[in-house]
Every structure is written in structure tokens, then in C-alpha cells.
Amino acid sequence: MEYSIKELSEMAGVSARTLRYYDEIGLLLPLRSNQAGYRFYGEKEIELLQQILFYKERGFGLEEIKNIVYERDFDILIALHNHLEELENQKQRLEGLISIVKKTIAAKKGESRMSDQERFEIWKERVILENEEKYGQEVREKYGDASMEESVQKMKGMTEKDYEKFKALEEEILASLKAAVTKGITPESQEGKQIVLLHKDWLSMTCKSYSKERHLGIIDLYVMDERFTAYYDSEVKGCAEFLNKAGVYWIEKL
């Protein structure tokens, strides 16, 4: 069965303008176009659009999605299993957060008691959720599920003091990067080295054991993945590149 661009737009909840843009960038080509220039889509294109929407929901950029779905060995069934696994992981984390919020509400109402340790769980769960969203897929692909699970367990074991240190390091890294880029300091400078050391300490708090290989792999993501670049460059452009260059220069020397 074929669908016009208007029919597919209404069925998928995606604007016709978006579908035309996907055609322009080579992400989703129509099955055919008639003499009047109207686009029509078949079963294969519908399956591909579904994959595009799944990957978008998981935070992938359009160029990244294009590279994935047009790989020679891309398998939709395998991709669906990966989506399901990731969604189930997200569901589990969200259910944990919901449970903690409900307990907090009940405690505020005087319906139950909640220990200080239990109150802190919501913040650790948030860190775990953010860490999974930022690094989960890449860490699993590069280092395996066991490595990511070790990271989750490490964060679950954080004390309140650990968490405060973790967030303080993150804020210090961002502030130092913005200052370095604004002042025109080179990544090879002592300031660059200090930022890399801070990043090493921060990274070590989320993994069972530190390795230079993994550190280099993580900083590569900051310039290869637009999500990470956007995070570090949100206020001052060039921070992600600075951290990457400083890491490449200093990590092997630490």
C-alpha cells in the first residue's frame, strides 16, 4: 500500500514539511514521485520513518540517524530490539524516580517516614538517568553492557558527600573551560592540564576503574557527537573542542 505525503504526515504525526526536509537531506526518500511532483511512500519507507522517529526519541541527531539506518548491515529487527532494551532501561529508571517522589510526598503529608538516605536516592537516580542519556549508548557499544552497569552501581553507591563532590567537579570543569576559551588559553597549557585532571577525577567517580583509553574515548565523543558538543558549548562555543584537545595532549602524560 502506498501513502501520499499528506496521508503519511497525518498517520505518523510528522509534518509534510518535515518529510520534505528528510527527502532533501537524503534521510527518507519517497518510493516515487508523480509528474506533478507529489511524493508517495511504501512499506519500506514507513518502516524507515518509524526507525527515524525511534532514534530521534532517543536523542540522536539527524546526521547520526542517517549514518545508522543506511549502514550496509543495518537490520531493522536488531534495531527494534535495541530500542526495546533502551526503553525498558528508561522505564526502570523512571519508575524508580516515581517511587521516590511518591514516598517524598507521603512523608511530607505525614503519612509515612522517610530517612535522609531515602531522600537522597532521587538525586542519585537523576544522575544515573542523565549519565545513561549522555553516555549510555556509546559506552555500551565501546565497552559493553557490563561496563555501563558498573558505572550505574558506582553511582548508586554514592553518599550525599560524594554526590556534592561530583556536581562541584562538573561545575568547576565547565567554569574552567569557559574561562580558558574566553581568555584564549591553549589546551597544551597548565590550565588545560588542570582541566583534564578535574575531568579525570569527575570521570573516575562514575566508573569502577579509570583507564586512559576510556578517558580518550569519552572526550572524543565531545566533538564527534553534537549532543555533547551542545552541552559543553551551551554558553561559550569551543569548550568541547578545548577539552578534547587538552585531553588528547595531556591524558597520556598524566
Backbone bond lengths (Angstrom), bond angles and torsions (degrees), N, CA, C in turn:
res aa  C-N    CA-C-N  psi(-1)  N-CA   C-N-CA  omega(-1)  CA-C   N-CA-C  phi
1 M - - - 1.467 - - 1.518 109.90 -
2 E 1.320 115.72 140.38 1.454 120.95 179.08 1.523 110.67 -109.99
3 Y 1.340 114.01 150.62 1.460 120.38 178.27 1.526 109.44 -127.04
4 S 1.320 115.13 139.27 1.459 118.96 173.71 1.525 108.12 -72.19
5 I 1.316 117.16 167.21 1.460 120.20 179.51 1.540 110.76 -61.71
6 K 1.338 116.44 -34.30 1.465 120.05 178.35 1.526 110.76 -67.80
7 E 1.333 116.68 -42.86 1.462 121.05 -179.88 1.530 110.98 -65.92
8 L 1.327 116.82 -42.66 1.468 120.01 179.43 1.515 110.65 -67.18
9 S 1.328 115.97 -37.72 1.461 120.45 178.81 1.521 111.07 -59.94
10 E 1.321 116.34 -45.73 1.461 121.28 -178.70 1.527 111.30 -69.66
11 M 1.319 117.09 -37.86 1.460 121.20 -178.04 1.533 112.00 -70.53
12 A 1.327 116.41 -40.49 1.460 121.08 -175.22 1.520 113.87 -91.60
13 G 1.343 116.66 -11.91 1.458 119.11 -177.57 1.512 112.78 72.71
14 V 1.323 116.04 27.41 1.468 122.64 179.00 1.521 107.38 -118.61
15 S 1.309 117.51 134.91 1.465 119.81 -176.51 1.529 110.72 -66.75
16 A 1.334 114.98 151.87 1.463 120.26 176.82 1.523 110.41 -61.60
17 R 1.324 115.79 -33.28 1.464 120.02 177.98 1.523 110.99 -62.32
18 T 1.336 116.17 -39.69 1.464 120.49 177.89 1.521 110.91 -65.68
19 L 1.324 116.87 -42.22 1.468 120.23 178.83 1.524 111.29 -63.37
20 R 1.320 116.16 -39.07 1.469 118.88 177.15 1.531 110.51 -65.06
21 Y 1.318 116.18 -38.39 1.472 120.00 178.53 1.531 110.61 -65.42
22 Y 1.336 116.39 -41.05 1.468 119.65 177.98 1.525 110.44 -61.03
23 D 1.330 116.56 -34.67 1.462 120.78 176.71 1.527 110.16 -67.66
24 E 1.327 116.47 -43.71 1.467 121.43 -177.91 1.529 112.08 -61.01
25 I 1.334 117.33 -37.52 1.469 120.08 -177.01 1.530 112.12 -93.17
26 G 1.348 116.39 3.42 1.461 119.79 176.81 1.511 114.50 77.59
27 L 1.324 116.94 19.65 1.461 120.44 -179.43 1.524 111.28 -86.20
28 L 1.321 117.39 -41.37 1.467 121.76 178.97 1.521 108.67 -140.33
29 L 1.308 115.94 100.28 1.457 121.04 179.78 1.522 109.43 -87.71
30 P 1.335 118.24 142.40 1.476 120.00 177.61 1.522 110.35 -70.17
31 L 1.323 115.32 159.11 1.472 119.95 175.84 1.521 109.71 -62.26
32 R 1.330 114.66 -41.47 1.472 119.75 179.35 1.525 109.33 -162.13
33 S 1.312 115.62 166.31 1.468 122.32 173.54 1.522 107.48 -130.54
34 N 1.326 116.59 141.26 1.462 118.39 179.62 1.526 110.56 -86.54
35 Q 1.308 116.55 -178.09 1.465 120.90 -175.60 1.522 112.27 -63.26
36 A 1.314 115.77 -25.74 1.469 119.50 179.39 1.527 111.81 -83.07
37 G 1.328 116.35 -3.75 1.454 120.40 178.47 1.524 114.93 90.51
38 Y 1.349 117.13 6.81 1.456 120.89 -180.00 1.533 109.84 -77.52
39 R 1.327 115.50 134.30 1.462 121.18 -177.97 1.529 111.01 -88.63
40 F 1.351 115.33 144.31 1.462 121.64 176.43 1.525 109.01 -131.85
41 Y 1.340 115.31 143.94 1.459 121.44 -173.68 1.526 110.23 -124.63
42 G 1.327 115.40 139.14 1.456 121.38 178.78 1.524 111.94 -105.75
43 E 1.339 115.70 -168.42 1.475 121.62 -175.96 1.525 112.02 -61.48
44 K 1.318 116.93 -41.92 1.455 120.55 -179.38 1.527 111.06 -62.45
45 E 1.323 117.09 -41.40 1.469 121.22 -179.51 1.534 111.12 -68.73
46 I 1.334 116.07 -34.28 1.466 120.40 178.53 1.527 110.29 -66.73
47 E 1.334 116.42 -42.98 1.469 120.68 177.61 1.530 110.52 -61.74
48 L 1.333 115.28 -40.31 1.458 119.50 -179.41 1.526 110.97 -67.56
49 L 1.327 116.89 -40.26 1.469 120.30 177.57 1.530 110.28 -61.46
50 Q 1.322 116.44 -39.94 1.464 119.81 177.99 1.528 110.26 -59.70
51 Q 1.336 116.73 -42.83 1.469 120.23 178.85 1.527 110.87 -63.82
52 I 1.316 116.51 -41.73 1.466 120.90 179.09 1.531 110.31 -58.64
53 L 1.320 115.42 -44.30 1.469 119.93 -178.93 1.527 111.32 -68.25
54 F 1.336 117.18 -36.65 1.461 120.14 176.36 1.526 110.49 -62.16
55 Y 1.324 115.87 -46.91 1.472 119.50 -178.39 1.529 111.19 -66.55
56 K 1.325 116.78 -37.30 1.471 119.88 176.13 1.517 111.02 -61.36
57 E 1.318 116.08 -42.56 1.468 121.29 179.04 1.521 111.04 -61.41
58 R 1.316 116.33 -30.72 1.469 120.69 179.51 1.527 112.23 -85.52
59 G 1.330 117.83 0.95 1.454 120.81 173.15 1.517 115.68 97.31
60 F 1.322 118.35 10.71 1.460 120.87 179.96 1.529 110.48 -78.33
61 G 1.328 115.78 147.40 1.456 121.11 174.99 1.527 109.87 -81.66
62 L 1.331 116.93 160.57 1.462 120.44 -175.59 1.523 112.81 -62.33
63 E 1.328 116.93 -40.46 1.472 119.70 179.77 1.522 110.47 -65.15
64 E 1.321 115.70 -38.77 1.465 120.77 178.22 1.532 110.58 -65.59
65 I 1.324 116.13 -41.65 1.463 120.18 178.34 1.528 110.49 -62.33
66 K 1.312 115.22 -42.93 1.476 120.26 179.86 1.519 110.57 -59.39
67 N 1.319 117.06 -43.34 1.466 120.74 179.80 1.526 111.35 -63.07
68 I 1.341 116.11 -35.41 1.470 120.38 -178.02 1.526 111.34 -73.23
69 V 1.328 116.40 -52.88 1.470 119.29 -170.75 1.530 112.60 -73.57
70 Y 1.330 117.24 -16.40 1.459 119.06 178.63 1.529 112.84 -105.41
71 E 1.342 115.78 13.41 1.468 118.73 171.61 1.527 108.62 -65.57
72 R 1.314 115.95 147.06 1.461 120.22 -176.13 1.527 112.14 -60.40
73 D 1.339 116.04 -36.61 1.461 119.42 -176.57 1.533 112.77 -99.35
74 F 1.325 117.32 19.32 1.466 119.89 -179.77 1.523 110.10 -65.17
75 D 1.332 115.81 129.73 1.460 122.56 -177.94 1.527 108.42 -123.85
76 I 1.307 117.05 118.02 1.469 120.85 -176.55 1.518 111.46 -62.29
77 L 1.329 117.71 -39.04 1.466 119.99 -179.56 1.529 111.15 -63.76
78 I 1.316 116.76 -43.18 1.465 120.58 177.39 1.532 109.70 -63.48
79 A 1.333 115.79 -41.80 1.466 120.08 179.33 1.525 110.60 -61.31
80 L 1.338 116.72 -40.40 1.468 120.67 179.23 1.532 110.95 -64.04
81 H 1.320 116.89 -40.45 1.464 120.17 177.01 1.529 110.24 -63.00
82 N 1.330 116.75 -38.93 1.468 120.39 178.46 1.529 110.87 -65.68
83 H 1.339 115.78 -42.55 1.466 120.02 177.21 1.528 110.27 -60.17
84 L 1.339 115.62 -45.23 1.468 120.25 -178.40 1.513 110.83 -61.35
85 E 1.326 116.76 -44.47 1.467 120.80 179.75 1.525 110.97 -61.47
86 E 1.325 116.56 -44.27 1.460 120.64 -179.20 1.524 110.82 -66.44
87 L 1.323 117.45 -41.76 1.462 121.00 179.43 1.527 111.52 -65.75
88 E 1.325 116.65 -37.52 1.465 120.18 177.42 1.528 110.98 -66.68
89 N 1.341 115.88 -37.59 1.467 119.71 175.97 1.530 110.60 -63.27
90 Q 1.340 115.75 -43.57 1.461 120.20 178.11 1.527 111.04 -63.46
91 K 1.334 115.88 -40.95 1.463 120.60 178.95 1.524 110.73 -60.15
92 Q 1.326 115.88 -44.50 1.459 120.50 -179.64 1.526 111.24 -62.03
93 R 1.340 116.12 -42.93 1.467 119.73 -179.49 1.534 110.61 -67.67
94 L 1.328 116.41 -41.86 1.461 120.05 -179.85 1.525 111.48 -66.75
95 E 1.327 116.86 -37.90 1.463 119.99 177.72 1.518 110.71 -63.40
96 G 1.338 115.80 -35.47 1.459 119.92 176.64 1.521 111.36 -64.52
97 L 1.342 115.95 -43.03 1.464 120.58 177.95 1.529 111.40 -64.85
98 I 1.330 116.29 -42.97 1.463 120.45 179.07 1.521 110.85 -60.31
99 S 1.323 116.23 -42.92 1.463 121.00 179.48 1.520 111.66 -60.51
100 I 1.336 116.29 -43.38 1.462 120.52 -178.87 1.526 110.99 -67.59
101 V 1.343 117.15 -41.17 1.460 120.48 178.49 1.526 110.45 -62.58
102 K 1.336 117.05 -42.57 1.462 120.67 178.06 1.527 111.28 -61.19
103 K 1.335 116.50 -41.53 1.462 120.40 178.15 1.526 110.68 -63.56
104 T 1.335 115.53 -39.10 1.467 119.91 179.92 1.524 110.73 -65.32
105 I 1.335 116.61 -42.57 1.468 121.02 177.89 1.531 110.34 -61.03
106 A 1.342 116.09 -45.80 1.464 120.40 -179.83 1.527 110.90 -61.55
107 A 1.336 116.12 -39.10 1.465 119.92 179.27 1.521 110.97 -67.02
108 K 1.340 116.56 -40.22 1.467 120.42 178.93 1.526 111.05 -63.82
109 K 1.336 116.81 -32.98 1.455 121.22 179.49 1.526 112.36 -80.57
110 G 1.324 116.73 -6.58 1.455 120.51 -178.38 1.510 113.72 80.71
111 E 1.345 116.40 14.48 1.464 120.35 -178.29 1.522 112.26 -83.81
112 S 1.334 116.18 -19.16 1.468 120.91 178.29 1.520 108.79 -157.30
113 R 1.308 115.55 172.26 1.460 120.81 178.18 1.523 109.22 -108.20
114 M 1.328 114.15 149.98 1.460 119.50 -177.96 1.517 108.85 -136.80
115 S 1.329 116.31 126.17 1.459 120.02 -179.31 1.524 110.50 -74.28
116 D 1.330 115.60 160.72 1.464 119.89 177.17 1.525 110.34 -60.27
117 Q 1.321 117.73 -35.78 1.456 121.66 179.59 1.530 110.37 -63.64
118 E 1.340 116.09 -41.54 1.469 119.84 178.83 1.521 111.36 -65.65
119 R 1.341 117.33 -38.40 1.458 120.90 178.42 1.527 110.84 -60.72
120 F 1.305 115.52 -35.66 1.452 120.17 -176.71 1.532 112.44 -74.46
121 E 1.334 117.07 -20.51 1.449 120.58 -177.10 1.527 112.50 -57.10
122 I 1.329 117.63 -35.25 1.464 120.47 -177.64 1.526 111.52 -62.11
123 W 1.327 116.06 -35.18 1.463 119.08 -179.56 1.519 110.61 -73.53
124 K 1.320 116.68 -38.31 1.460 118.93 177.05 1.525 110.73 -65.74
125 E 1.319 116.17 -40.20 1.460 119.41 178.24 1.524 110.75 -62.92
126 R 1.319 116.82 -36.38 1.460 120.60 178.53 1.534 110.48 -65.71
127 V 1.332 116.78 -42.08 1.464 120.78 177.37 1.522 109.82 -60.66
128 I 1.331 116.20 -43.82 1.461 120.52 -179.33 1.524 110.55 -62.86
129 L 1.327 116.50 -42.93 1.462 121.34 179.14 1.522 111.09 -62.46
130 E 1.334 116.73 -46.19 1.460 121.00 179.90 1.529 110.73 -64.41
131 N 1.330 116.46 -40.94 1.455 120.93 -179.72 1.526 111.11 -63.83
132 E 1.328 115.84 -40.25 1.464 120.29 178.08 1.520 110.62 -64.78
133 E 1.336 116.26 -43.28 1.463 120.20 -178.73 1.523 111.76 -65.29
134 K 1.343 116.01 -38.20 1.467 120.00 -177.09 1.524 112.65 -78.87
135 Y 1.334 116.30 -43.63 1.461 119.55 -169.38 1.520 115.21 -121.87
136 G 1.352 116.59 -11.38 1.457 120.16 -170.61 1.513 115.56 -50.57
137 Q 1.314 116.68 -58.26 1.450 119.38 -174.94 1.524 111.85 -61.94
138 E 1.334 116.17 -45.45 1.458 120.00 -177.66 1.528 111.65 -64.41
139 V 1.351 117.10 -41.91 1.468 120.69 179.79 1.524 110.21 -65.04
140 R 1.345 116.47 -41.65 1.461 119.78 179.89 1.526 110.86 -64.01
141 E 1.332 116.85 -40.71 1.460 120.20 -179.19 1.524 111.78 -68.11
142 K 1.352 116.02 -39.63 1.468 119.88 -176.01 1.520 113.61 -83.49
143 Y 1.351 116.06 -39.33 1.456 119.68 -170.81 1.518 114.50 -121.40
144 G 1.346 117.98 -4.25 1.450 121.39 176.88 1.520 113.44 93.93
145 D 1.344 114.69 162.26 1.466 120.83 -178.91 1.525 112.04 -62.80
146 A 1.346 116.68 -35.38 1.472 120.21 -177.78 1.519 110.98 -60.76
147 S 1.329 116.83 -38.70 1.458 120.97 -179.72 1.518 110.81 -65.40
148 M 1.350 116.61 -41.30 1.461 119.85 179.19 1.512 110.84 -67.87
149 E 1.328 116.71 -37.99 1.459 120.62 179.64 1.529 110.60 -66.00
150 E 1.330 116.84 -36.62 1.466 120.61 175.68 1.518 110.54 -60.92
151 S 1.333 115.54 -40.57 1.460 120.40 178.85 1.521 110.88 -63.53
152 V 1.339 116.44 -42.57 1.466 121.00 178.99 1.525 110.27 -61.41
153 Q 1.323 116.67 -46.10 1.460 120.65 -179.46 1.525 111.64 -64.88
154 K 1.329 116.10 -35.56 1.468 120.18 178.63 1.532 109.72 -63.19
155 M 1.315 116.18 -42.91 1.462 119.86 -179.40 1.530 111.88 -71.75
156 K 1.339 116.29 -35.26 1.458 118.84 177.91 1.530 111.25 -63.83
157 G 1.320 115.34 -26.69 1.460 119.82 -179.90 1.516 114.14 -85.91
158 M 1.334 117.51 1.60 1.468 120.98 179.74 1.530 111.01 -64.31
159 T 1.315 115.65 137.40 1.454 120.44 169.59 1.528 108.03 -85.37
160 E 1.314 116.56 171.89 1.461 120.01 178.32 1.527 110.44 -59.84
161 K 1.336 116.06 -38.12 1.462 121.05 178.66 1.530 110.71 -65.21
162 D 1.335 116.05 -40.87 1.472 120.86 177.38 1.520 110.34 -60.45
163 Y 1.327 115.64 -44.67 1.461 120.29 -178.08 1.520 111.39 -62.80
164 E 1.330 115.85 -43.13 1.468 120.31 178.50 1.524 110.51 -61.22
165 K 1.333 116.77 -40.62 1.468 120.97 177.95 1.528 110.21 -65.38
166 F 1.324 116.38 -41.85 1.457 122.40 -179.60 1.530 110.95 -58.95
167 K 1.326 116.89 -48.18 1.457 121.04 -179.74 1.521 111.77 -69.81
168 A 1.335 116.39 -35.15 1.465 120.01 178.91 1.527 110.78 -65.54
169 L 1.334 116.42 -40.23 1.470 120.73 177.35 1.522 110.74 -62.92
170 E 1.322 116.01 -43.21 1.462 120.59 179.66 1.534 110.86 -60.36
171 E 1.313 116.25 -44.78 1.461 120.77 179.70 1.521 111.44 -67.09
172 E 1.343 117.15 -37.31 1.467 120.31 179.25 1.519 111.06 -67.77
173 I 1.323 116.81 -38.87 1.461 120.89 178.07 1.525 110.50 -62.18
174 L 1.326 116.73 -47.79 1.465 120.86 -179.29 1.528 111.45 -62.81
175 A 1.336 116.27 -43.07 1.462 120.34 -179.86 1.530 110.74 -65.23
176 S 1.333 116.61 -40.80 1.470 121.00 -179.82 1.522 111.29 -67.14
177 L 1.324 116.49 -39.15 1.462 120.43 178.32 1.525 111.04 -63.78
178 K 1.322 116.52 -46.02 1.467 120.62 -179.62 1.531 110.60 -61.62
179 A 1.337 116.32 -40.92 1.461 120.15 -179.90 1.530 110.73 -66.73
180 A 1.328 116.60 -42.73 1.467 120.93 -178.51 1.522 111.81 -63.70
181 V 1.336 116.41 -45.93 1.466 120.67 -179.06 1.526 110.47 -66.70
182 T 1.326 116.87 -42.47 1.467 121.47 -179.45 1.526 111.39 -62.56
183 K 1.326 116.80 -38.10 1.465 121.48 -178.12 1.526 112.79 -84.56
184 G 1.319 117.35 -7.32 1.457 120.52 179.51 1.513 113.83 75.94
185 I 1.319 117.11 25.11 1.465 121.98 178.95 1.526 109.46 -72.96
186 T 1.331 117.19 144.29 1.460 120.69 -178.49 1.529 111.01 -84.03
187 P 1.333 117.24 149.11 1.468 120.90 178.97 1.529 112.73 -61.66
188 E 1.339 117.00 -24.24 1.470 120.68 -178.47 1.523 112.91 -82.03
189 S 1.315 117.06 -1.57 1.461 121.86 -178.27 1.528 111.16 -75.10
190 Q 1.322 115.93 172.18 1.459 121.33 176.47 1.530 110.66 -65.68
191 E 1.336 116.03 -31.38 1.466 119.71 175.51 1.527 110.56 -63.66
192 G 1.345 114.80 -39.59 1.466 119.43 176.79 1.515 111.23 -63.55
193 K 1.330 116.19 -40.51 1.467 121.05 178.56 1.526 110.60 -62.18
194 Q 1.326 116.37 -42.75 1.462 120.45 -179.03 1.524 111.45 -63.40
195 I 1.317 116.24 -38.55 1.466 120.03 178.40 1.529 110.27 -64.96
196 V 1.318 116.76 -41.13 1.466 120.96 178.37 1.531 110.45 -63.83
197 L 1.321 117.22 -39.32 1.465 120.74 177.68 1.525 110.82 -64.53
198 L 1.327 116.39 -40.65 1.463 120.17 176.77 1.530 110.14 -62.77
199 H 1.327 115.46 -42.57 1.460 120.24 179.70 1.523 110.97 -65.31
200 K 1.315 116.81 -36.16 1.468 121.25 176.58 1.524 110.39 -62.23
201 D 1.337 116.50 -46.14 1.471 120.71 179.04 1.525 110.79 -61.90
202 W 1.339 115.61 -41.60 1.467 120.80 -179.57 1.528 110.81 -64.77
203 L 1.337 115.89 -45.61 1.459 120.97 -179.25 1.525 111.03 -64.95
204 S 1.322 116.65 -36.47 1.462 121.20 -178.62 1.523 112.07 -65.10
205 M 1.323 116.44 -21.87 1.461 119.83 179.22 1.522 112.34 -77.82
206 T 1.336 116.70 -11.47 1.468 120.04 -177.94 1.522 112.89 -115.13
207 C 1.332 118.13 8.08 1.452 120.07 177.99 1.526 110.07 -139.38
208 K 1.319 115.39 154.78 1.461 120.70 -175.49 1.515 111.74 -64.23
209 S 1.317 116.06 -41.76 1.465 120.23 179.04 1.529 109.30 -145.01
210 Y 1.314 115.80 140.39 1.465 121.28 -178.55 1.526 110.50 -79.26
211 S 1.327 115.66 142.29 1.465 120.28 172.34 1.523 108.50 -141.40
212 K 1.303 116.90 143.01 1.457 121.23 179.02 1.525 111.22 -63.76
213 E 1.349 115.56 -36.65 1.463 119.96 -180.00 1.528 110.84 -60.48
214 R 1.343 115.39 -45.85 1.456 118.79 -179.15 1.525 110.89 -67.82
215 H 1.324 116.58 -38.47 1.462 120.95 179.06 1.530 109.74 -60.17
216 L 1.324 116.59 -46.16 1.461 120.93 178.90 1.531 110.81 -63.62
217 G 1.331 116.31 -38.35 1.459 120.16 179.04 1.519 112.27 -63.97
218 I 1.343 115.90 -39.93 1.466 120.46 179.96 1.524 111.06 -66.23
219 I 1.331 117.24 -45.90 1.466 118.75 -177.40 1.534 111.75 -69.36
220 D 1.324 117.14 -24.46 1.464 119.44 174.50 1.527 110.66 -63.93
221 L 1.338 115.60 -34.82 1.461 119.99 179.81 1.520 111.80 -62.89
222 Y 1.331 116.13 -28.62 1.460 120.31 -175.96 1.532 112.38 -64.92
223 V 1.328 116.84 -25.41 1.471 119.60 178.18 1.526 112.30 -108.59
224 M 1.341 116.69 -15.97 1.465 120.21 -178.67 1.530 112.09 -91.68
225 D 1.320 116.69 -26.24 1.459 121.20 -177.22 1.525 109.32 -112.61
226 E 1.321 116.08 121.89 1.469 121.07 -174.54 1.531 113.10 -63.34
227 R 1.347 117.70 -24.79 1.463 120.32 178.63 1.523 110.81 -65.71
228 F 1.339 116.47 -44.13 1.458 120.66 -179.98 1.523 111.25 -70.27
229 T 1.341 115.27 -40.92 1.461 119.53 178.40 1.527 110.23 -59.61
230 A 1.329 116.25 -43.93 1.464 120.55 179.97 1.521 111.52 -62.57
231 Y 1.329 116.85 -36.48 1.466 120.93 -179.80 1.526 110.97 -64.69
232 Y 1.329 117.00 -49.89 1.461 120.42 -177.48 1.528 112.40 -74.82
233 D 1.336 116.55 -28.32 1.466 120.40 -178.01 1.531 112.71 -96.72
234 S 1.328 117.61 13.84 1.462 120.90 -174.23 1.523 113.47 -59.71
235 E 1.328 117.48 -30.52 1.471 120.79 -179.45 1.526 112.26 -113.63
236 V 1.323 116.22 -38.31 1.469 120.64 179.97 1.529 108.25 -130.91
237 K 1.314 116.71 117.23 1.458 121.11 -179.15 1.524 110.26 -68.86
238 G 1.322 116.28 136.60 1.463 121.36 177.79 1.522 113.73 109.07
239 C 1.336 116.93 -6.63 1.470 120.19 -177.75 1.529 111.75 -66.95
240 A 1.327 116.62 -42.16 1.462 120.20 -179.81 1.526 110.21 -63.23
241 E 1.325 116.35 -43.24 1.470 120.74 179.59 1.526 110.56 -65.18
242 F 1.336 117.08 -39.77 1.460 121.09 178.86 1.525 110.08 -61.21
243 L 1.333 117.23 -47.10 1.462 120.80 -179.07 1.523 110.90 -63.59
244 N 1.317 116.65 -38.97 1.462 120.43 178.05 1.525 111.48 -63.44
245 K 1.331 116.39 -48.63 1.466 120.26 -178.33 1.526 111.76 -66.38
246 A 1.333 115.63 -40.10 1.466 119.24 178.41 1.524 110.02 -63.64
247 G 1.341 115.31 -41.57 1.467 119.21 179.50 1.514 112.39 -64.49
248 V 1.316 117.02 -45.29 1.468 121.02 178.89 1.535 110.53 -58.69
249 Y 1.333 115.73 -37.88 1.470 120.20 -177.75 1.542 111.97 -76.62
250 W 1.332 117.16 -41.01 1.466 120.56 -168.48 1.531 115.43 -100.13
251 I 1.320 119.57 -28.79 1.464 120.51 -172.29 1.526 112.87 -56.16
252 E 1.319 117.80 -45.80 1.466 120.85 -179.87 1.529 112.02 -68.07
253 K 1.327 116.76 -17.13 1.462 120.83 -178.17 1.538 112.25 -94.49
254 L 1.329 117.03 -8.68 1.467 120.07 -176.73 1.527 110.97 -71.77
